[in-house]
Amino acid sequence: MSTLPALPLDLDELRLPIPVQPRPPRPRPVRTWFRRHGPDVAWLVPLLVLTGFVHAAGMTRSPGFAEVEGRTVERIAAGAWSLPGDLGIAQLAAWVDLAGALDRAGYAVAAGREAMLVVLLLGVVLLWLLARRLAVPRPAAAVAVVVFAVSPLALHVHRMVLVEHVAVLWTLLAFALATARRRQPVAFAAAAAALLLAVLTEPSFLLFAPFVVWTMWQQVRARAARLALTAAAATTAAGGYLYVLLTLGDAGVPAPERWWTLDPVLVVAGPAAAAAAMLFRPLRPPAAALLTLVPLIVVPAGPVPVALVVAGLPLAALLIPATAHRLIVRLLRVRGRPEATPLGIMAATAAAALVVAVTATWPGELRPLLRADATTTVGQAERWLQANVDRDARLIVDHTIRTDLLRSGFAVSAVLPFTSFPAAVTPEDVLPAVTVATTEPLRPAPPDWTHYDYVVSTPALRGDETERPEVRTALAESTVVAAFGAGAARIEIRAIHPLGRDVAEAVAAADRRTVRYSTRQLLRNDALTFDAGARAIATAGRIDPRLVIVLGKLSGTHELDVSLPALPGEDDGVRRRVVLGGLPTDDEAARLALWLLGQPPPFTPLSVDTDGTTVIATYSLVAPRDLLPDPPQH
């Protein structure tokens, strides 16, 4: 007897199961992306933290502000840029303006260096991307990032406010896109656009066009496409080399000897790694690019375009670990062969020498970049100018402090950058007098040096390699009124004397004789007790004549202790600050302060402060002449 169920009498009631396709899994793009790129993110995040910490630690203090940084930040602060010619300035201004960096920073150049931190972090990401696209393993890519961000030469250059750093970002992006193996039409078009932006940011980066095209050429297989890329590379190479050769005379960065002292390891290891990288096909385009930069940087005497140095840093940082990895892989392949032993010994020796060199040089060069303060004198000089110089005074300065002075109230027309003065004309530059039609606008020369009151001698001004007779004469015919720092970082504020320095020194000597004659009476006055330092200064006649008269008045009503401290930067100048002590009560000190403030000009102090029973009075920088009687003639 069958156990199957009976069929229904009506076949319409027969219901069979309908097969249902299983639901496809829900796409999870975020999870898929992290599964694919999670290891790279895990490596990259700590590297970004390290880069940001090392770069930010002391970025506004070291290295000292350079003239090129001041020019860049001044244009950003003044909005003196236009597209497309100033694309690099516009990109930096986007961060400085939107983030309000100028309002936060103590110096204008420091605001620009804040933008450089953002640029460097983006550069680290793009360098990592390029390294991984070139099949560099993650540990080697991490070494490339560390060299790019932490090596002394790289840290020194990366902190400087240069539009070339932005061009490096676009160049790295172009190289990374040129390595694409899928969707090449879109990737190659994007690479060309990135390279175009790099060239618009800094025209010298046209030099990298053939190497980006070479990278594309390695990825394609069609003969026609390779021929087209070869023609494009040849054309752009000719234009890039011509432009760089024409700009080799432009001053940008110090001579190569300075780079050697900063980082001999990177200077030697970078070109050596590039030469070895030519053995490996994927690394040949960046290696050839670096080898092309080396003679352009080293051969010319004196300064070279800063773009070449900035562009070479990421390439050297990439090629050192990438080439080392490729060589290690090749050594492992020949393991067991007769040539393996000597090659292994050579490789171990080179690696040990590199480690020893890094250990011996990097800490000493990184320490001043992280701890030293090379900009203290800049702040001291700016504060002195703002406190002691009239806002309508005419000054010759460099660009590193000009923006700060303009923001503090000095007139734009009164603060002139020294680069505005024309360079010296050599005999070979003098042409016969001919009439030449020109459409260029006439640029009037600034007034000569006699029309200015002060010249601020800074490292940037003294380091200018262009011979400027007006600036040289202004320095020669001026005397120091305030000085800050010592050595190469010293900043001097010098008063310009239109009649010449010799005449000014003769007048100053006569004034000191007059003051010495008058102070003899004060030093014999029992009501005034001068400390040893004040007595020596008064005896030498280095005291403001207004103080002599005021102290003479006070000696008839008070018994006072007198000291004459120097204002910051004025240790060798005339003392114009007096500290009066020995008063019986705080109220007596307050009444004396009010009495000083009530004196008629020119005896009214610039400022008066009290500290308990002590009164501190400071007078303005320039005292009127002929306040004291002339000494008798013998």
Secondary structure as UniProt FT lines:
FT   HELIX           11..13
FT   HELIX           29..56
FT   TURN            57..61
FT   HELIX           67..78
FT   TURN            83..86
FT   HELIX           87..98
FT   TURN            99..100
FT   HELIX           101..104
FT   HELIX           108..133
FT   TURN            134..135
FT   HELIX           138..150
FT   HELIX           152..158
FT   HELIX           164..178
FT   HELIX           184..201
FT   HELIX           203..208
FT   HELIX           209..219
FT   HELIX           223..246
FT   TURN            247..249
FT   HELIX           256..262
FT   HELIX           264..277
FT   TURN            278..279
FT   HELIX           281..283
FT   HELIX           284..298
FT   HELIX           306..333
FT   TURN            334..336
FT   TURN            338..339
FT   HELIX           340..371
FT   TURN            374..375
FT   HELIX           376..388
FT   TURN            391..392
FT   STRAND          395..397
FT   HELIX           399..407
FT   TURN            408..409
FT   TURN            412..414
FT   STRAND          415..417
FT   HELIX           418..420
FT   HELIX           427..429
FT   HELIX           449..451
FT   STRAND          454..457
FT   HELIX           459..462
FT   HELIX           469..476
FT   STRAND          478..484
FT   HELIX           487..489
FT   STRAND          491..496
FT   TURN            498..499
FT   HELIX           501..523
FT   TURN            526..527
FT   STRAND          528..530
FT   HELIX           532..539
FT   TURN            540..541
FT   HELIX           545..554
FT   TURN            555..557
FT   STRAND          560..563
FT   TURN            568..569
FT   TURN            571..572
FT   STRAND          577..581
FT   HELIX           586..597
FT   TURN            601..602
FT   STRAND          607..611
FT   TURN            612..613
FT   STRAND          614..618
//
